[in-house]
Amino acid sequence: MSESGVAWPGGEGAPVSAAAARSLAASLQALAEPARLRILSIVASNDPRPTTVTELVDAVGLSQATVSHHLKHLLQAGFVSAERAGNWNLYRANADAYADVVQRLSPDR
């Protein structure tokens, strides 16, 4: 049985609740875009230093508007946090949010 008591293929336990399924699906949806995974990876690799949108634009080769759009999704899902510093938004990865998704998908071994 998994630590959370939720059944996944190859494991045992109770089916995931409707609310838990919605929550997990929202998190997975935020990660299901390759550009978002790349952005999250870049932000995480800069830890503990924050990352600016300009750095991300240069690194991923997407427009500022597109990077900001992806960051909005990552912010809403809790995978990154943002703080204002003058005219800049500084982004940091939230390792706990990512670890939570991994834990919810991993059967207890």
Phi and psi in radians as a Rosetta constraint file:
Dihedral C 1 N 2 CA 2 C 2 CIRCULARHARMONIC -1.229 0.35
Dihedral N 2 CA 2 C 2 N 3 CIRCULARHARMONIC 2.813 0.35
Dihedral C 2 N 3 CA 3 C 3 CIRCULARHARMONIC -1.015 0.35
Dihedral N 3 CA 3 C 3 N 4 CIRCULARHARMONIC -0.622 0.35
Dihedral C 3 N 4 CA 4 C 4 CIRCULARHARMONIC -1.462 0.35
Dihedral N 4 CA 4 C 4 N 5 CIRCULARHARMONIC -0.098 0.35
Dihedral C 4 N 5 CA 5 C 5 CIRCULARHARMONIC 1.349 0.35
Dihedral N 5 CA 5 C 5 N 6 CIRCULARHARMONIC 0.287 0.35
Dihedral C 5 N 6 CA 6 C 6 CIRCULARHARMONIC -1.768 0.35
Dihedral N 6 CA 6 C 6 N 7 CIRCULARHARMONIC 2.346 0.35
Dihedral C 6 N 7 CA 7 C 7 CIRCULARHARMONIC -1.402 0.35
Dihedral N 7 CA 7 C 7 N 8 CIRCULARHARMONIC 2.364 0.35
Dihedral C 7 N 8 CA 8 C 8 CIRCULARHARMONIC -2.312 0.35
Dihedral N 8 CA 8 C 8 N 9 CIRCULARHARMONIC 2.808 0.35
Dihedral C 8 N 9 CA 9 C 9 CIRCULARHARMONIC -0.912 0.35
Dihedral N 9 CA 9 C 9 N 10 CIRCULARHARMONIC 2.304 0.35
Dihedral C 9 N 10 CA 10 C 10 CIRCULARHARMONIC 1.528 0.35
Dihedral N 10 CA 10 C 10 N 11 CIRCULARHARMONIC -0.061 0.35
Dihedral C 10 N 11 CA 11 C 11 CIRCULARHARMONIC -2.158 0.35
Dihedral N 11 CA 11 C 11 N 12 CIRCULARHARMONIC -2.967 0.35
Dihedral C 11 N 12 CA 12 C 12 CIRCULARHARMONIC -2.430 0.35
Dihedral N 12 CA 12 C 12 N 13 CIRCULARHARMONIC 2.911 0.35
Dihedral C 12 N 13 CA 13 C 13 CIRCULARHARMONIC 2.388 0.35
Dihedral N 13 CA 13 C 13 N 14 CIRCULARHARMONIC -2.961 0.35
Dihedral C 13 N 14 CA 14 C 14 CIRCULARHARMONIC -1.507 0.35
Dihedral N 14 CA 14 C 14 N 15 CIRCULARHARMONIC 2.646 0.35
Dihedral C 14 N 15 CA 15 C 15 CIRCULARHARMONIC -1.087 0.35
Dihedral N 15 CA 15 C 15 N 16 CIRCULARHARMONIC 2.635 0.35
Dihedral C 15 N 16 CA 16 C 16 CIRCULARHARMONIC -1.122 0.35
Dihedral N 16 CA 16 C 16 N 17 CIRCULARHARMONIC 2.452 0.35
Dihedral C 16 N 17 CA 17 C 17 CIRCULARHARMONIC -1.255 0.35
Dihedral N 17 CA 17 C 17 N 18 CIRCULARHARMONIC 2.843 0.35
Dihedral C 17 N 18 CA 18 C 18 CIRCULARHARMONIC -1.079 0.35
Dihedral N 18 CA 18 C 18 N 19 CIRCULARHARMONIC -0.739 0.35
Dihedral C 18 N 19 CA 19 C 19 CIRCULARHARMONIC -1.158 0.35
Dihedral N 19 CA 19 C 19 N 20 CIRCULARHARMONIC -0.745 0.35
Dihedral C 19 N 20 CA 20 C 20 CIRCULARHARMONIC -1.150 0.35
Dihedral N 20 CA 20 C 20 N 21 CIRCULARHARMONIC -0.636 0.35
Dihedral C 20 N 21 CA 21 C 21 CIRCULARHARMONIC -1.132 0.35
Dihedral N 21 CA 21 C 21 N 22 CIRCULARHARMONIC -0.743 0.35
Dihedral C 21 N 22 CA 22 C 22 CIRCULARHARMONIC -1.089 0.35
Dihedral N 22 CA 22 C 22 N 23 CIRCULARHARMONIC -0.766 0.35
Dihedral C 22 N 23 CA 23 C 23 CIRCULARHARMONIC -1.116 0.35
Dihedral N 23 CA 23 C 23 N 24 CIRCULARHARMONIC -0.828 0.35
Dihedral C 23 N 24 CA 24 C 24 CIRCULARHARMONIC -1.144 0.35
Dihedral N 24 CA 24 C 24 N 25 CIRCULARHARMONIC -0.711 0.35
Dihedral C 24 N 25 CA 25 C 25 CIRCULARHARMONIC -1.094 0.35
Dihedral N 25 CA 25 C 25 N 26 CIRCULARHARMONIC -0.676 0.35
Dihedral C 25 N 26 CA 26 C 26 CIRCULARHARMONIC -1.117 0.35
Dihedral N 26 CA 26 C 26 N 27 CIRCULARHARMONIC -0.724 0.35
Dihedral C 26 N 27 CA 27 C 27 CIRCULARHARMONIC -1.135 0.35
Dihedral N 27 CA 27 C 27 N 28 CIRCULARHARMONIC -0.790 0.35
Dihedral C 27 N 28 CA 28 C 28 CIRCULARHARMONIC -1.144 0.35
Dihedral N 28 CA 28 C 28 N 29 CIRCULARHARMONIC -0.619 0.35
Dihedral C 28 N 29 CA 29 C 29 CIRCULARHARMONIC -1.116 0.35
Dihedral N 29 CA 29 C 29 N 30 CIRCULARHARMONIC -0.672 0.35
Dihedral C 29 N 30 CA 30 C 30 CIRCULARHARMONIC -1.132 0.35
Dihedral N 30 CA 30 C 30 N 31 CIRCULARHARMONIC -0.551 0.35
Dihedral C 30 N 31 CA 31 C 31 CIRCULARHARMONIC -1.576 0.35
Dihedral N 31 CA 31 C 31 N 32 CIRCULARHARMONIC -0.154 0.35
Dihedral C 31 N 32 CA 32 C 32 CIRCULARHARMONIC -1.364 0.35
Dihedral N 32 CA 32 C 32 N 33 CIRCULARHARMONIC 0.032 0.35
Dihedral C 32 N 33 CA 33 C 33 CIRCULARHARMONIC -1.831 0.35
Dihedral N 33 CA 33 C 33 N 34 CIRCULARHARMONIC 2.128 0.35
Dihedral C 33 N 34 CA 34 C 34 CIRCULARHARMONIC -0.945 0.35
Dihedral N 34 CA 34 C 34 N 35 CIRCULARHARMONIC -0.686 0.35
Dihedral C 34 N 35 CA 35 C 35 CIRCULARHARMONIC -1.118 0.35
Dihedral N 35 CA 35 C 35 N 36 CIRCULARHARMONIC -0.645 0.35
Dihedral C 35 N 36 CA 36 C 36 CIRCULARHARMONIC -1.185 0.35
Dihedral N 36 CA 36 C 36 N 37 CIRCULARHARMONIC -0.701 0.35
Dihedral C 36 N 37 CA 37 C 37 CIRCULARHARMONIC -1.075 0.35
Dihedral N 37 CA 37 C 37 N 38 CIRCULARHARMONIC -0.732 0.35
Dihedral C 37 N 38 CA 38 C 38 CIRCULARHARMONIC -1.126 0.35
Dihedral N 38 CA 38 C 38 N 39 CIRCULARHARMONIC -0.789 0.35
Dihedral C 38 N 39 CA 39 C 39 CIRCULARHARMONIC -1.059 0.35
Dihedral N 39 CA 39 C 39 N 40 CIRCULARHARMONIC -0.815 0.35
Dihedral C 39 N 40 CA 40 C 40 CIRCULARHARMONIC -1.060 0.35
Dihedral N 40 CA 40 C 40 N 41 CIRCULARHARMONIC -0.724 0.35
Dihedral C 40 N 41 CA 41 C 41 CIRCULARHARMONIC -1.088 0.35
Dihedral N 41 CA 41 C 41 N 42 CIRCULARHARMONIC -0.731 0.35
Dihedral C 41 N 42 CA 42 C 42 CIRCULARHARMONIC -1.153 0.35
Dihedral N 42 CA 42 C 42 N 43 CIRCULARHARMONIC -0.805 0.35
Dihedral C 42 N 43 CA 43 C 43 CIRCULARHARMONIC -1.066 0.35
Dihedral N 43 CA 43 C 43 N 44 CIRCULARHARMONIC -0.767 0.35
Dihedral C 43 N 44 CA 44 C 44 CIRCULARHARMONIC -1.129 0.35
Dihedral N 44 CA 44 C 44 N 45 CIRCULARHARMONIC -0.652 0.35
Dihedral C 44 N 45 CA 45 C 45 CIRCULARHARMONIC -1.217 0.35
Dihedral N 45 CA 45 C 45 N 46 CIRCULARHARMONIC -0.367 0.35
Dihedral C 45 N 46 CA 46 C 46 CIRCULARHARMONIC -1.469 0.35
Dihedral N 46 CA 46 C 46 N 47 CIRCULARHARMONIC -0.162 0.35
Dihedral C 46 N 47 CA 47 C 47 CIRCULARHARMONIC -0.992 0.35
Dihedral N 47 CA 47 C 47 N 48 CIRCULARHARMONIC 2.326 0.35
Dihedral C 47 N 48 CA 48 C 48 CIRCULARHARMONIC -1.599 0.35
Dihedral N 48 CA 48 C 48 N 49 CIRCULARHARMONIC 0.008 0.35
Dihedral C 48 N 49 CA 49 C 49 CIRCULARHARMONIC -1.321 0.35
Dihedral N 49 CA 49 C 49 N 50 CIRCULARHARMONIC 2.386 0.35
Dihedral C 49 N 50 CA 50 C 50 CIRCULARHARMONIC -1.278 0.35
Dihedral N 50 CA 50 C 50 N 51 CIRCULARHARMONIC 2.877 0.35
Dihedral C 50 N 51 CA 51 C 51 CIRCULARHARMONIC -2.094 0.35
Dihedral N 51 CA 51 C 51 N 52 CIRCULARHARMONIC 2.436 0.35
Dihedral C 51 N 52 CA 52 C 52 CIRCULARHARMONIC -1.693 0.35
Dihedral N 52 CA 52 C 52 N 53 CIRCULARHARMONIC 2.828 0.35
Dihedral C 52 N 53 CA 53 C 53 CIRCULARHARMONIC -1.073 0.35
Dihedral N 53 CA 53 C 53 N 54 CIRCULARHARMONIC -0.672 0.35
Dihedral C 53 N 54 CA 54 C 54 CIRCULARHARMONIC -1.027 0.35
Dihedral N 54 CA 54 C 54 N 55 CIRCULARHARMONIC -0.756 0.35
Dihedral C 54 N 55 CA 55 C 55 CIRCULARHARMONIC -1.068 0.35
Dihedral N 55 CA 55 C 55 N 56 CIRCULARHARMONIC -0.728 0.35
Dihedral C 55 N 56 CA 56 C 56 CIRCULARHARMONIC -1.183 0.35
Dihedral N 56 CA 56 C 56 N 57 CIRCULARHARMONIC -0.709 0.35
Dihedral C 56 N 57 CA 57 C 57 CIRCULARHARMONIC -1.021 0.35
Dihedral N 57 CA 57 C 57 N 58 CIRCULARHARMONIC -0.810 0.35
Dihedral C 57 N 58 CA 58 C 58 CIRCULARHARMONIC -1.118 0.35
Dihedral N 58 CA 58 C 58 N 59 CIRCULARHARMONIC -0.680 0.35
Dihedral C 58 N 59 CA 59 C 59 CIRCULARHARMONIC -1.301 0.35
Dihedral N 59 CA 59 C 59 N 60 CIRCULARHARMONIC -0.676 0.35
Dihedral C 59 N 60 CA 60 C 60 CIRCULARHARMONIC -1.759 0.35
Dihedral N 60 CA 60 C 60 N 61 CIRCULARHARMONIC -0.220 0.35
Dihedral C 60 N 61 CA 61 C 61 CIRCULARHARMONIC 1.262 0.35
Dihedral N 61 CA 61 C 61 N 62 CIRCULARHARMONIC 0.438 0.35
Dihedral C 61 N 62 CA 62 C 62 CIRCULARHARMONIC -1.891 0.35
Dihedral N 62 CA 62 C 62 N 63 CIRCULARHARMONIC 2.853 0.35
Dihedral C 62 N 63 CA 63 C 63 CIRCULARHARMONIC -1.194 0.35
Dihedral N 63 CA 63 C 63 N 64 CIRCULARHARMONIC 2.798 0.35
Dihedral C 63 N 64 CA 64 C 64 CIRCULARHARMONIC -1.033 0.35
Dihedral N 64 CA 64 C 64 N 65 CIRCULARHARMONIC -0.712 0.35
Dihedral C 64 N 65 CA 65 C 65 CIRCULARHARMONIC -1.117 0.35
Dihedral N 65 CA 65 C 65 N 66 CIRCULARHARMONIC -0.709 0.35
Dihedral C 65 N 66 CA 66 C 66 CIRCULARHARMONIC -1.198 0.35
Dihedral N 66 CA 66 C 66 N 67 CIRCULARHARMONIC -0.755 0.35
Dihedral C 66 N 67 CA 67 C 67 CIRCULARHARMONIC -1.082 0.35
Dihedral N 67 CA 67 C 67 N 68 CIRCULARHARMONIC -0.769 0.35
Dihedral C 67 N 68 CA 68 C 68 CIRCULARHARMONIC -1.072 0.35
Dihedral N 68 CA 68 C 68 N 69 CIRCULARHARMONIC -0.675 0.35
Dihedral C 68 N 69 CA 69 C 69 CIRCULARHARMONIC -1.064 0.35
Dihedral N 69 CA 69 C 69 N 70 CIRCULARHARMONIC -0.814 0.35
Dihedral C 69 N 70 CA 70 C 70 CIRCULARHARMONIC -1.152 0.35
Dihedral N 70 CA 70 C 70 N 71 CIRCULARHARMONIC -0.688 0.35
Dihedral C 70 N 71 CA 71 C 71 CIRCULARHARMONIC -1.097 0.35
Dihedral N 71 CA 71 C 71 N 72 CIRCULARHARMONIC -0.622 0.35
Dihedral C 71 N 72 CA 72 C 72 CIRCULARHARMONIC -1.031 0.35
Dihedral N 72 CA 72 C 72 N 73 CIRCULARHARMONIC -0.769 0.35
Dihedral C 72 N 73 CA 73 C 73 CIRCULARHARMONIC -1.139 0.35
Dihedral N 73 CA 73 C 73 N 74 CIRCULARHARMONIC -0.735 0.35
Dihedral C 73 N 74 CA 74 C 74 CIRCULARHARMONIC -1.163 0.35
Dihedral N 74 CA 74 C 74 N 75 CIRCULARHARMONIC -0.630 0.35
Dihedral C 74 N 75 CA 75 C 75 CIRCULARHARMONIC -1.129 0.35
Dihedral N 75 CA 75 C 75 N 76 CIRCULARHARMONIC -0.832 0.35
Dihedral C 75 N 76 CA 76 C 76 CIRCULARHARMONIC -1.069 0.35
Dihedral N 76 CA 76 C 76 N 77 CIRCULARHARMONIC -0.594 0.35
Dihedral C 76 N 77 CA 77 C 77 CIRCULARHARMONIC -1.462 0.35
Dihedral N 77 CA 77 C 77 N 78 CIRCULARHARMONIC -0.138 0.35
Dihedral C 77 N 78 CA 78 C 78 CIRCULARHARMONIC 1.486 0.35
Dihedral N 78 CA 78 C 78 N 79 CIRCULARHARMONIC 0.164 0.35
Dihedral C 78 N 79 CA 79 C 79 CIRCULARHARMONIC -1.374 0.35
Dihedral N 79 CA 79 C 79 N 80 CIRCULARHARMONIC -0.376 0.35
Dihedral C 79 N 80 CA 80 C 80 CIRCULARHARMONIC -2.342 0.35
Dihedral N 80 CA 80 C 80 N 81 CIRCULARHARMONIC 2.768 0.35
Dihedral C 80 N 81 CA 81 C 81 CIRCULARHARMONIC -2.119 0.35
Dihedral N 81 CA 81 C 81 N 82 CIRCULARHARMONIC 2.774 0.35
Dihedral C 81 N 82 CA 82 C 82 CIRCULARHARMONIC -2.285 0.35
Dihedral N 82 CA 82 C 82 N 83 CIRCULARHARMONIC 2.491 0.35
Dihedral C 82 N 83 CA 83 C 83 CIRCULARHARMONIC -2.306 0.35
Dihedral N 83 CA 83 C 83 N 84 CIRCULARHARMONIC 2.560 0.35
Dihedral C 83 N 84 CA 84 C 84 CIRCULARHARMONIC -1.575 0.35
Dihedral N 84 CA 84 C 84 N 85 CIRCULARHARMONIC 2.352 0.35
Dihedral C 84 N 85 CA 85 C 85 CIRCULARHARMONIC -2.395 0.35
Dihedral N 85 CA 85 C 85 N 86 CIRCULARHARMONIC 1.638 0.35
Dihedral C 85 N 86 CA 86 C 86 CIRCULARHARMONIC 1.168 0.35
Dihedral N 86 CA 86 C 86 N 87 CIRCULARHARMONIC -2.129 0.35
Dihedral C 86 N 87 CA 87 C 87 CIRCULARHARMONIC -1.580 0.35
Dihedral N 87 CA 87 C 87 N 88 CIRCULARHARMONIC 0.026 0.35
Dihedral C 87 N 88 CA 88 C 88 CIRCULARHARMONIC -1.845 0.35
Dihedral N 88 CA 88 C 88 N 89 CIRCULARHARMONIC 2.540 0.35
Dihedral C 88 N 89 CA 89 C 89 CIRCULARHARMONIC -1.778 0.35
Dihedral N 89 CA 89 C 89 N 90 CIRCULARHARMONIC 2.275 0.35
Dihedral C 89 N 90 CA 90 C 90 CIRCULARHARMONIC -1.921 0.35
Dihedral N 90 CA 90 C 90 N 91 CIRCULARHARMONIC 2.235 0.35
Dihedral C 90 N 91 CA 91 C 91 CIRCULARHARMONIC -1.914 0.35
Dihedral N 91 CA 91 C 91 N 92 CIRCULARHARMONIC 2.456 0.35
Dihedral C 91 N 92 CA 92 C 92 CIRCULARHARMONIC -2.308 0.35
Dihedral N 92 CA 92 C 92 N 93 CIRCULARHARMONIC 2.518 0.35
Dihedral C 92 N 93 CA 93 C 93 CIRCULARHARMONIC -1.336 0.35
Dihedral N 93 CA 93 C 93 N 94 CIRCULARHARMONIC 2.556 0.35
Dihedral C 93 N 94 CA 94 C 94 CIRCULARHARMONIC -1.866 0.35
Dihedral N 94 CA 94 C 94 N 95 CIRCULARHARMONIC 1.638 0.35
Dihedral C 94 N 95 CA 95 C 95 CIRCULARHARMONIC -1.081 0.35
Dihedral N 95 CA 95 C 95 N 96 CIRCULARHARMONIC -0.562 0.35
Dihedral C 95 N 96 CA 96 C 96 CIRCULARHARMONIC -1.116 0.35
Dihedral N 96 CA 96 C 96 N 97 CIRCULARHARMONIC -0.665 0.35
Dihedral C 96 N 97 CA 97 C 97 CIRCULARHARMONIC -1.153 0.35
Dihedral N 97 CA 97 C 97 N 98 CIRCULARHARMONIC -0.732 0.35
Dihedral C 97 N 98 CA 98 C 98 CIRCULARHARMONIC -1.161 0.35
Dihedral N 98 CA 98 C 98 N 99 CIRCULARHARMONIC -0.779 0.35
Dihedral C 98 N 99 CA 99 C 99 CIRCULARHARMONIC -1.077 0.35
Dihedral N 99 CA 99 C 99 N 100 CIRCULARHARMONIC -0.607 0.35
Dihedral C 99 N 100 CA 100 C 100 CIRCULARHARMONIC -1.107 0.35
Dihedral N 100 CA 100 C 100 N 101 CIRCULARHARMONIC -0.744 0.35
Dihedral C 100 N 101 CA 101 C 101 CIRCULARHARMONIC -1.125 0.35
Dihedral N 101 CA 101 C 101 N 102 CIRCULARHARMONIC -0.790 0.35
Dihedral C 101 N 102 CA 102 C 102 CIRCULARHARMONIC -1.047 0.35
Dihedral N 102 CA 102 C 102 N 103 CIRCULARHARMONIC -0.764 0.35
Dihedral C 102 N 103 CA 103 C 103 CIRCULARHARMONIC -1.109 0.35
Dihedral N 103 CA 103 C 103 N 104 CIRCULARHARMONIC -0.713 0.35
Dihedral C 103 N 104 CA 104 C 104 CIRCULARHARMONIC -1.176 0.35
Dihedral N 104 CA 104 C 104 N 105 CIRCULARHARMONIC -0.390 0.35
Dihedral C 104 N 105 CA 105 C 105 CIRCULARHARMONIC -1.642 0.35
Dihedral N 105 CA 105 C 105 N 106 CIRCULARHARMONIC -0.274 0.35
Dihedral C 105 N 106 CA 106 C 106 CIRCULARHARMONIC -1.653 0.35
Dihedral N 106 CA 106 C 106 N 107 CIRCULARHARMONIC 2.170 0.35
Dihedral C 106 N 107 CA 107 C 107 CIRCULARHARMONIC -1.220 0.35
Dihedral N 107 CA 107 C 107 N 108 CIRCULARHARMONIC 2.592 0.35
Dihedral C 107 N 108 CA 108 C 108 CIRCULARHARMONIC -1.147 0.35
Dihedral N 108 CA 108 C 108 N 109 CIRCULARHARMONIC 2.290 0.35
